[in-house]
Amino acid sequence: MKEIKFVLYKATFHFLLRLPNAFYAVLFTLAFPIYKALHTKRAYGRTVMHLENAKAYLKTNVSARDMFRGIFWNALDSYRGLARFKSVENRIVYENEEIIREAVKHGPVAGISIHQGAFELLHRALCRYSEHVHLITDSVGNDAFREVLKELRSDPHLTEYHPEETGKLIRDLFKTKGILAMVFDQGKNTKGNEVQLFGKASTLYLRLPQKVNQMGASVVTFRTWTNTKRQIVIRFESVYPPKYDPEKFVKDIAKETETWISEHPEQWSWNYHGNFRV
């Protein structure tokens, strides 16, 4: 039964990815008012509240609809990119690659980012710089659907780990002198780091990169967003050398995170239920 579900899910998923953008434009226009009505006191309502509270910090004014539209199109780009659609791959632009190239020369690296833009493309991007990329992922959906996603994400240089395999991931990271890939602004069943974002208490999940940093790995921050030319920009930002001061590490990355979100607020997941909760 699992094998049948896998085949059906895979066929359906790839069929949907190949539908034209015009279809998805109409779909969003029709579906968003329904979603808004059903989630006024949940995800939509949270988004409106968070955007209002952060308004003074943002570089541009955005509505909740702008954000949901951004997530919608970035998700489509993410999965088409993972499926190696040339129409997406040809739009990717890399910036500051020398940061990650230099870091991997000196030992293991944690490449960390947030749920912004077409973020599902980030771990694949790291495979440009190392033959050993170690990705930590949370479980989504049933077994068959998880297998579809795993196949979609797959790359000869990529190994996936579940959160309970953290010990093995760390051992493999240092053994291969590879790259740990993870996003740190959302977490499940794990303890995070209390920070301030836009004047509000929030949580970032930096304990794993913090740990490997103290063990001798450097940490490179990077992000992605879609610009007005529809280019998918993947930019490497900062490098934190091994054994960086732990408290400053968290504060500095929180500051970076706030800057990234404020520059492209329409492409960050404000709707996540754990935002601004400690």
Secondary structure as GFF3:
##gff-version 3
##sequence-region A 1 278
A	DSSP	alpha_helix	2	17	.	.	.	ID=ss1
A	DSSP	alpha_helix	21	38	.	.	.	ID=ss2
A	DSSP	alpha_helix	43	54	.	.	.	ID=ss3
A	DSSP	three_ten_helix	55	57	.	.	.	ID=ss4
A	DSSP	alpha_helix	64	82	.	.	.	ID=ss5
A	DSSP	alpha_helix	86	89	.	.	.	ID=ss6
A	DSSP	beta_strand	92	95	.	.	.	ID=ss7
A	DSSP	alpha_helix	97	105	.	.	.	ID=ss8
A	DSSP	beta_strand	109	113	.	.	.	ID=ss9
A	DSSP	three_ten_helix	119	121	.	.	.	ID=ss10
A	DSSP	alpha_helix	122	126	.	.	.	ID=ss11
A	DSSP	beta_strand	133	136	.	.	.	ID=ss12
A	DSSP	alpha_helix	143	153	.	.	.	ID=ss13
A	DSSP	beta_strand	158	161	.	.	.	ID=ss14
A	DSSP	three_ten_helix	163	165	.	.	.	ID=ss15
A	DSSP	alpha_helix	166	176	.	.	.	ID=ss16
A	DSSP	beta_strand	179	183	.	.	.	ID=ss17
A	DSSP	beta_strand	193	197	.	.	.	ID=ss18
A	DSSP	beta_strand	200	204	.	.	.	ID=ss19
A	DSSP	alpha_helix	207	215	.	.	.	ID=ss20
A	DSSP	beta_strand	218	226	.	.	.	ID=ss21
A	DSSP	beta_strand	232	240	.	.	.	ID=ss22
A	DSSP	alpha_helix	246	263	.	.	.	ID=ss23
A	DSSP	three_ten_helix	265	267	.	.	.	ID=ss24
###
